[in-house]
Amino acid sequence: MTAILGISAFYHDSAAAIVVDGKIVAAAQEERFTRKKHDPEFPVNAIEFCLKEAGLRAEDLDFVGFYDKPFLKFERLLETYLAYAPHGFSSFLHAVPVWLKQKLHLRREIKRGLQGAYRKRIVFTEHHESHAASAFFPSPFDEAAILTVDGVGEWATASYGVGQGNCIHLTHELHFPHSPGLLYSAFTYFCGFRVNSGEYKLMGLAPYGQPKYVDLILERLLDLKEDGSFRMDMSYFNYCQGLTMTSAKFEKLFGGPPRKPESPLTEREMDMAASIQQVMEEIMLRMARHVHATIGTKNLCLAGGVALNCVANGRILREGPFEQIWIQPAAGDAGGALGVAMFIWHQLLEKPRKAVTEDSQQGSYLGPASDESDIRKFLDDAGAKYHFMEDEAALCDRVAALIGSDKVIGWLQGRMEFGPRALGGRSILGDARSTKMQSVMNLKIKFRESFRPFAPSVLQERVHDLFEMRENEPSPYMLLVAPVRDERRTTLSENEQQLKGVDKLKSIRSEVPAITHVDYSARVQTVDAGRHGRYYKLIKSFEQQTGSPVIINTSFNVRGEPIVCTPEHAFRCFMATNMDALVLERFVLLKEEQPNAKQHEIQDYLAEFQLD
């Protein structure tokens, strides 16, 4: 037996993953245990879980891998500061002490994190190598082109190459400071959202605006080539030498200072979001076409933070030259932990690889699960009122009926998802047919911006009936956006067609309005019996009761909080919000039956976890 632990840490979204004899046994992000969103600290809790799941101790491990090369990254940091000196001295003073104290001593930090029990080899792969390994090795392809796109690793900001059998080979890179991820993050920052976590908000805001700044971006900010590579005019940006993303010159170009966080959104921010989203889609399409022309395979694997831009992914699938694409569900830094472990097994140890028909990611259900006896004890100790459903079919029928009666359901089943998306393991569910559900969920459950869209979970065998996707097209990881089919759309009145900005939310645009964005798109998750088990049975029951094969699926958390991990987390969130029911495995809790439910206040809940 060969056991390999992969680690990502100290930059963004720390995680651990364990691979035993080539099989992915467990993977989880540290934030789920510490309750600190995007926790960058050494993933002590995630490692402890992974080892426990594998039945191993640290001393039993054969290899430990780290997802990038810290000395190369430090070299880039120093060279950048020298290039911009004397500008950026304050940023230099802010960053370098952390490197000297911790990030340059990763062998020491890893050994300390494993309590000194591990004394064997530690492997450091390059950042984009880890991304590429996480994209190709779990994929269902024997051969595929690989494209990785993010903010920055050591020097690379994007790379491409090929995966064949048990080997990946990256051949080309785009280098810092010219970065698709940092370009998008600059607009995220300027529009008043938090960098490294608010990019998906910018993507969700884009359909409310007009892409009126596209030409300006392409004329002034970057020189975009046919192959998708580009050079940025760095005089408009400040991330190389400062503590902000954009410069005064950027502010002048776009008519004023950045939007202050939490202030009202204006037409400018909506138009900027629409514009940079269109530019990013064009960059990704050009990259995909060039990679296809160079590599020549029919399959594409994607990873890196930009691969979470599911609108661009959907366009690559519909308009690009590849027949099939597979995207690592944990496409950001967290997935690097899995990538380095897979890289060691296949590439360094030269172990054979056999691609499986679906993929070897196991639905990305790689985190902790809860035992029903432990759930019962917790609920009894908490004084909660519950109904235990012995029969799974009866459970699914009852929950489906609740959803069909406009109830909002907290749903915790099986193992927690690895990656940023809730996929039916730790989800909040609702009726996609409801005209009021989007605003109810956003404002009374999630406590987040009203413009944010919700995603659908749809039976895979029915996906082509509702969305412009191929028959039985898989999208199990919610990483593709597709348009709602024309015949499912409703006709807008002349007045509705004139609405602008968030007023567009007032219009009913399809038969499933709660998951139809204002541009008639949806971020689709397909659900199948093989991967999704009880979640598939729930939606199948909902279809039998209502005729609709689709429900709302959003992550089980409130704004500023990581997705819940344990039944305790789920119960606290349930009691502190306006959720109607909570389903913990086969336990069903109704809010109206809970004693002292009104004494739980969301403000106290947010304050306890120091959430936004």
C-alpha positions, -999 to 999 in steps of 0.1 A, spaced: 0 0 0 12 35 -9 -4 65 9 2 100 -3 -10 132 14 -13 164 -7 -14 198 10 -22 233 -2 -17 261 24 -7 297 33 -21 315 3 -58 310 -2 -83 282 7 -60 256 24 -68 220 19 -56 184 22 -62 153 2 -52 117 5 -46 91 -22 -41 55 -14 -28 32 -42 -41 57 -67 -76 60 -53 -89 93 -39 -99 85 -4 -106 119 11 -102 156 5 -115 187 23 -109 224 28 -97 237 61 -124 264 62 -151 238 67 -136 229 101 -124 262 114 -154 282 100 -131 309 87 -140 314 50 -110 307 27 -88 299 57 -52 300 44 -36 285 75 -19 251 76 -48 226 72 -44 207 105 -80 198 107 -83 188 71 -52 166 74 -66 150 106 -98 141 88 -80 127 57 -58 105 78 -88 93 99 -108 85 68 -79 65 54 -73 47 87 -37 60 89 -14 80 111 11 105 98 40 81 102 22 56 79 24 80 49 48 72 21 49 107 6 37 142 14 33 167 -14 29 205 -14 11 221 -43 37 247 -54 74 258 -51 78 285 -24 113 295 -35 102 302 -71 73 322 -58 95 342 -35 119 348 -64 89 363 -83 80 385 -53 115 399 -50 120 405 -87 87 423 -89 95 446 -59 129 453 -74 114 461 -108 90 487 -92 114 501 -65 112 525 -48 74 522 -53 58 494 -33 80 496 -3 50 495 21 37 464 3 72 449 6 73 455 43 38 440 46 46 408 27 82 398 34 81 392 71 55 365 66 77 348 40 108 349 62 89 336 92 68 309 76 64 305 38 101 299 31 103 272 57 76 249 44 95 217 52 96 228 88 59 239 88 48 206 73 67 185 98 54 207 126 19 203 113 23 166 113 36 167 149 70 155 138 57 120 131 65 122 93 102 118 84 101 108 48 102 127 15 83 159 9 77 167 -28 71 202 -42 54 205 -76 49 237 -95 16 254 -90 2 249 -125 15 213 -125 -7 206 -95 -36 223 -113 -30 202 -144 -27 170 -125 -60 177 -106 -77 184 -140 -64 154 -160 -58 124 -136 -93 122 -122 -109 130 -156 -127 103 -177 -103 107 -206 -74 86 -216 -60 115 -235 -69 152 -233 -56 188 -238 -50 205 -205 -56 242 -199 -50 259 -165 -58 295 -159 -57 315 -126 -42 345 -109 -6 335 -105 14 305 -92 51 309 -91 55 328 -124 28 312 -146 -7 326 -148 -19 302 -174 -5 271 -190 -14 244 -214 -2 210 -225 -14 174 -229 -23 145 -207 -19 109 -219 -24 78 -198 -5 83 -166 15 114 -177 10 151 -181 32 174 -200 28 212 -199 45 230 -229 35 267 -228 29 293 -201 17 329 -198 37 348 -171 30 373 -143 21 401 -142 -1 394 -173 -28 374 -157 -64 365 -166 -72 359 -130 -57 391 -117 -73 411 -145 -107 398 -135 -99 403 -98 -90 439 -105 -125 445 -117 -139 425 -88 -120 449 -65 -130 480 -84 -167 470 -83 -165 468 -45 -163 430 -40 -136 411 -21 -107 398 -42 -103 360 -42 -139 355 -30 -161 380 -48 -153 370 -84 -184 349 -86 -205 379 -75 -190 399 -104 -200 370 -128 -235 370 -114 -238 408 -117 -227 408 -154 -261 401 -170 -276 432 -154 -253 455 -173 -243 463 -209 -208 454 -221 -201 490 -231 -165 490 -219 -153 461 -239 -136 482 -266 -120 504 -240 -106 474 -221 -91 459 -253 -77 493 -265 -63 506 -232 -58 478 -207 -45 448 -227 -32 437 -260 -51 404 -267 -36 380 -292 -54 353 -313 -40 325 -291 -56 341 -260 -23 354 -246 -21 391 -238 0 418 -223 -15 443 -198 -7 480 -196 5 478 -159 2 516 -155 -35 509 -149 -29 483 -122 -13 484 -87 -11 448 -76 27 445 -84 37 473 -61 8 483 -39 -19 471 -16 -47 477 -41 -55 461 -74 -60 493 -95 -43 526 -99 -54 562 -102 -51 559 -139 -77 531 -139 -100 553 -118 -97 581 -143 -104 558 -172 -136 545 -156 -149 577 -142 -141 578 -105 -129 558 -75 -138 521 -68 -172 514 -53 -171 512 -16 -180 477 -3 -217 474 7 -226 507 -10 -254 507 -36 -245 492 -69 -247 516 -98 -251 512 -136 -213 516 -139 -205 485 -118 -231 465 -138 -216 476 -171 -181 470 -159 -191 435 -148 -207 428 -182 -177 441 -200 -149 422 -182 -170 390 -183 -173 393 -221 -136 400 -224 -128 370 -201 -150 347 -222 -132 359 -254 -98 352 -237 -109 317 -227 -124 309 -261 -93 320 -279 -71 299 -255 -93 269 -261 -92 272 -299 -54 276 -299 -49 247 -275 -71 225 -297 -53 235 -329 -19 228 -312 -28 196 -293 -53 181 -316 -73 160 -291 -111 161 -289 -111 164 -250 -102 193 -228 -95 194 -190 -96 227 -171 -84 238 -137 -72 270 -120 -94 296 -103 -106 310 -137 -120 276 -145 -147 283 -120 -161 309 -144 -189 286 -155 -203 311 -181 -170 310 -200 -169 272 -196 -204 269 -211 -194 289 -241 -162 268 -246 -184 236 -246 -211 251 -269 -189 272 -293 -154 258 -289 -138 230 -309 -137 203 -282 -163 175 -281 -160 171 -243 -146 191 -214 -140 181 -178 -134 207 -151 -119 199 -117 -147 206 -92 -121 222 -67 -105 242 -95 -89 268 -73 -60 264 -49 -77 238 -28 -77 214 -57 -39 217 -58 -37 194 -28 -54 167 -47 -33 175 -78 0 171 -61 -10 137 -46 -22 124 -79 10 138 -96 32 118 -72 13 86 -77 11 87 -115 40 109 -127 67 104 -102 60 68 -92 50 59 -128 19 40 -116 -6 31 -144 -39 49 -148 -71 37 -162 -97 63 -170 -132 55 -158 -164 63 -177 -177 90 -154 -146 102 -136 -127 91 -104 -138 122 -85 -167 103 -69 -191 132 -73 -166 152 -53 -182 138 -22 -148 134 -5 -154 151 29 -167 140 63 -200 121 67 -221 119 99 -233 88 117 -270 87 124 -265 76 160 -243 107 166 -270 129 149 -297 114 172 -276 121 203 -269 157 192 -305 164 185 -317 149 218 -291 169 237 -302 201 219 -338 194 228 -348 194 191 -380 179 179 -376 156 149 -391 128 129 -370 98 120 -379 83 86 -370 46 85 -379 43 48 -358 62 23 -386 64 -3 -409 78 23 -382 103 34 -378 115 -2 -415 117 -8 -420 138 23 -392 163 16 -403 166 -21 -438 175 -8 -423 201 14 -403 216 -15 -435 216 -36 -454 236 -10 -429 264 -12 -408 254 19 -371 260 21 -351 229 31 -317 225 47 -303 192 34 -273 174 49 -266 139 34 -236 117 31 -201 131 26 -194 168 23 -184 182 -11 -148 191 -20 -147 224 -38 -167 256 -36 -201 242 -49 -228 225 -28 -237 194 -49 -265 178 -29 -245 169 2 -246 202 21 -274 222 2 -303 245 7 -332 234 -15 -363 250 -29 -389 250 -57 -375 263 -90 -410 270 -102 -416 296 -74 -419 332 -84 -408 344 -50 -382 319 -40 -351 338 -53 -358 369 -32 -369 348 -2 -337 327 -2 -314 357 -8 -328 380 18 -343 357 45 -321 326 43 -287 335 28 -287 372 39 -269 382 7 -273 406 -23 -307 403 -41 -292 401 -76 -274 368 -69 -288 340 -90 -295 304 -78 -285 272 -96 -307 243 -106 -303 206 -99 -319 187 -127 -323 150 -135 -296 143 -160 -320 124 -183 -342 156 -185 -315 182 -188 -320 187 -226 -357 193 -220 -351 225 -201 -317 237 -211 -298 241 -243 -275 212 -237 -270 179 -254 -292 149 -245 -280 134 -212 -252 159 -211 -234 155 -177 -227 186 -156 -225 170 -121 -202 197 -106 -223 228 -114 -195 243 -136 -214 249 -168 -238 277 -176 -264 270 -203 -294 290 -217 -329 280 -208 -346 265 -239 -367 290 -259 -399 269 -254 -395 271 -216 -392 309 -217 -420 334 -211 -426 365 -233 -418 398 -217 -440 428 -222 -427 460 -237 -424 476 -203 -405 445 -189 -381 447 -218 -372 482 -209 -363 474 -173 -327 480 -163 -303 468 -136 -318 449 -107 -353 459 -118 -349 431 -143 -356 407 -114 -393 418 -114 -399 399 -146 -409 362 -148 -386 348 -175 -394 311 -177 -413 281 -163 -386 279 -136 -381 315 -127 -362 310 -95 -332 295 -113 -334 316 -146 -310 345 -146 -320 378 -162 -301 367 -194 -321 334 -195 -291 314 -183 -287 289 -155 -257 273 -138 -267 237 -143 -260 207 -120 -271 174 -135 -281 147 -110 -278 110 -118 -285 78 -98 -249 66 -98 -232 96 -83 -260 112 -63 -279 84 -47 -305 98 -23 -304 133 -38 -314 118 -72 -343 99 -55 -355 131 -39 -356 150 -73 -372 120 -89 -399 120 -63 -404 158 -68 -408 151 -105 -434 124 -99 -453 148 -76 -451 179 -96 -440 170 -132 -409 192 -127 -375 175 -128 -356 205 -114 -352 221 -79 -331 250 -66 -297 240 -50 -277 266 -32 -249 261 -7 -259 254 30 -244 286 46 -252 322 51 -232 351 36 -196 352 48 -197 317 62 -182 285 47 -205 257 37 -216 237 68 -197 206 76 -214 189 106 -250 184 117 -242 209 145 -233 235 120 -264 227 99 -287 229 130 -273 262 141 -278 277 106 -313 263 104 -323 278 137 -308 312 129 -325 317 95 -359 314 80 -355 279 68 -386 258 71 -372 224 75 -339 206 81 -331 171 69 -301 154 86 -297 120 69 -331 104 78 -340 130 105 -366 156 95 -369 188 116 -397 213 110 -390 249 122 -426 253 135 -421 224 159 -388 236 174 -389 250 210 -374 285 214 -369 289 177 -376 326 179 -348 331 204 -322 323 178 -311 355 161 -291 358 129 -272 387 143 -259 366 172 -250 338 148 -231 361 125 -213 378 155 -202 344 170 -184 334 138 -173 370 130 -190 368 96 -197 396 72 
